[in-house]
Amino acid sequence: MHADVLPYLRCPVCRAPFAADGDGAARTLRCPTGHSFDVARQGHVDLVTGRTGYAGDSPEMVAARDDFLRRGHFAVVGAGLAQAASEHLPPARPFVVDAGAGTGAYLAAVLDALPGAVGLALDISKAAVRRAARAHPAAAAVRCDTWRPLPVADDSAGLILNVFAPRNGAEFARILHPRGVLLVVTPLPEHLGELVGALRLLTVDPAKQDRIGATLGGHFAEVSRRTLRQRLRLDHADVAASVRMGPSAWHADPQALATSIAALSEPVTVTVAVRLTVYRPR
């Protein structure tokens, strides 16, 4: 657990600050009332309490996403986030929270652009936080349910990232500093459209942006939005990874999918099309 992130964490049971037990790198987080949470050998800490009805992405989904992103296929998203973070992060607020961080790849891209900042990756998937804990030297990772109260101090984050992930507007508003910013990335209807049609994948809801506005509107005001686009040339393995890493993985029949992918001519030209929206607290 990164020592510079520890002051921003809060006990999920009593909301008290943590102190670290152990010499050097923290091995156990303990609050003044005695609640304790061990840091896993991979470097993350599990702060989920009670039952949660959603396990998040499977190890297979996370591995596919990690492989796909390492090939630079969504580089335009990381670059867009890094640019927006550099433009909007307020001075003296070097703490970045990625809510629904997955492998931590986008958090790493932002931290590379913000020397001196530290980051926290939050995700419900055990497989995801294991990878996110090693995504960047200035980042830590915590397993938590982003639909519940986040184990993060009030007004502590200068920047929140939310990339293809659930949005808890009330909690984002609580942990974000009044001068901080929220960066939200969502797919446009044409995102990966060539694959959606050919492989019969899940489509993007055309009203998605309106629903996001309704979810966040009570807490945040939109500052700006931009469209990020990238053209990919994918081989069959990349196409398969792009499906396995996303929500269509829960619905596609593996054998039918493999047959459909094999029928595609290589390379497959695919469009990345997402919206990056900047919000500030109301």
N, C-alpha and C positions, 0 to 999 in steps of 0.2 A: 504493500500500500504506500503510495507516494506521500511523503510526510507533508508536503505543501498543500495537499488536498484535504488532509484530515481535519483542519479547523472548520471546513465548510460542511462537514457531515454531521448528521444528527441521528440520535438513537430512534429507530422506528417504533419503539414501544413508548418511551416517555418524552421524546423530543429533546433530550439533554445532549450537550456536546460530548464528544468522545475524547478519551486519551488512549494512547497506544501502550500496550504491554510488550516488553521485549527490547533487546538491544538492537540498534541499527534499524533495519526495516521492521515495521510493525508486524507482529504476528497475531495479536488479538486486539480488537477494539473494545473498550470498556467505558461505560458511562458512569457518572457518580452514584447512580442508584443500583449499580451492580449488573446491569444487562451487558452481556458480552457476546462478541461475534468473532469467530476465528477467521483469519485471512488464509485463503486457500494457497496451496503451494504454487499455483499458477499466477497468484498475485491479486486476485479479486476477492471481494468479501460479499457474502450472501446476507442481505438485510430484509429478506422476505419473512414476514411473520404471519402465522395463520394459514388458512387455505387460500389458494388462488386457482381460479378456474381455467387459466390459460398458461400453457407451458412455454409458449413462444416458438421460435424457429427450431427445427430439429437439427441435430449435428450434421446431417446430410445437406440440409439447406444452407447452413452456415458455411460448410466447407465449399459448396458450390459458389456461394457469394464471394468468399475470400479468393478463390481461384479466379473468378471472373473479374473482380475489381483489380487484382494484382496485374492483370493483363492490360490495364488502362482503359477498359471499355467504357467506363462512366467517368473518365477523367474530367470532362467538362463540368460535372457536378461538383467535384472537389475544388476545382479551380474557381468556379463561381462562388462557392461558399467562402473560400479563402479571401477572395477579392472583397466580398461584402463585409466579411468580418474585419478586414483591415480598414475599410471605410467607416464602419459604424461602431466598433468597440470603443466604449468611453475610456478616457485616460484613468489609470489607477484602478481599473476593474479587470484584472487579468484572469478571472476564473470563468471557464467555458464549460457548460453542461450540454451533453448530447443525449437527449431523451429518446430512447429507442435506437441506440447507437449501433446495434448489430456488431460487426467485427471491429468497429472503431476506425474504419478507413477514412471517413469524412472528418471525424474529430482530429485525426492525425494530420490531414491536409490543412486544416485551420490552424492547428498549433504550429505547424511549420511556418506559417505566415505571421505568427504572433510571438516573436521572441520574448521570453519572460513569462508567458502565460502558462497556466496549468489547466488540465482538463479532467472532466469526470464523465465516463461512459456509463449510462444507465440502460439496462435491458432486463427483460424477464427470462430470456433464454440462457440456460446454463452454458451451452456451447458457445454462445455469442460472447458472454462476458469473459470466458476463458481466453478467447482470442483478443478481445478489446483490452484486456489488462496488459498485453504486450504490444499494443498498436503504436505506442509512442512513449519515449522516455519521460515526458512531462504529463502523462495521463495515468489515471487510476480507473478502476472499473468496479461497479457495484451491481449486484443483482437485486432488482426491485420491480414491483408492479407499478407501471407508470400511470395506471388508472387510480391508484391509491395515493395518499399523501406521500410525497417524495422525501427521502431521508437527507434533505438538504436544508441549510439554514435560510431563514428569511432574508430577502434583499441581497443575496450574496453573489449571484451570477451576473457578470457583465454581458454575457452572451449565452443564449440557448439555441441549440441546433435541433431541428426536428425534420428528419429526412425519411420520407416514405414510412412514417411511423404514426401511432396514435397521438392525439393531442389532448392534453389535460389542461385546458385553459386556466382554470382556477389555480392549479398548482404552479403552472408556469408563471403566472402573475405574482404568486407569493414569493417564489425564490428569485425572481428577476429584480435587479436593482432598478429604482425608478428611472435611471438614465440608461438602462441597458436595452438590448435589442433581442428580438426573437427572429430567427431565420427559418422559414418553413419551405421545404421542397416537396412538391407534389407532381405526379405524372399528368401530362396533358393527354387528351383522347388519342392523339396519334403516336404516343410513346410506345415503341416496339410494335407499331401497328402491322408491319409486314409479317411478324411472327404470330400476332393475335389472329389474323385471318387464316394463315396457312395451317396453324396448329390448333385452332379453335380454343384459344386461351381466354381467360377472363378479360373483360374489357374494362376501361376506365369510365366511371360514371361521369357523363357530361356536366352534371350539376355539382361535381365534387368541390369546385372552388366556392360555390355559394354555400355549401354545407360547412366548409372550413370557416368562412366568414361568420356564419351563425354561431359556430362553436367558440370562436375566439373574440367575436365582436364586443362582448360585454366587458372584456378585460384589456383588449389591445386595439390600437388604431393602425391601419395599414399605412406605411410610409411610401413604399414603392414596390414594384414587381418587375421582373424581367424573365424572359424566356431563354433557356439554355438548350442548345441543340448540338448534336454530334452525329456524324454518320459512321456507322460501324460496318466492318467487313468480317463476318464471323464464319468460322468453320463449323462443322457439325458438333464438335465437342463444346464449343462456345455457345452454340444455340441451346444445346441440352442444359448447360450450366445456367443460362439465363432463365430457363423455365424452372429448373430445380430450386433456384434461390428465391423465387417469388411465390405469391399466394396461389398461383396455378399449380404449384407442386402438390397442394393438398387435394386437388381435384382431378388431375390428369392420370389416365391409365398408362403406366410405364411402357407396356409393350406397344400400345397404339401410338404413343408419343414417339418412341424410337423408330417405328415404321414411317411415321410422317416426316420426321427429321431426315431420315435416310433418303427420302424422295426429293429433298430440296437440292437445288444446284449450288455447289460451293464456288466461291464464297457467297454467303447470304448477306445482302445489304440491308441494314436495319437502322431505323431512325431513333435516336434518343431525343426526347422532347419533354422537358420538365419546366415547371414554373418555380422561380425562387421569389418568395415574398418576404419583405422586411416589415416587421411590426415593432411598435413601441408601446409601453404601457399607457393606458388612459389616465 
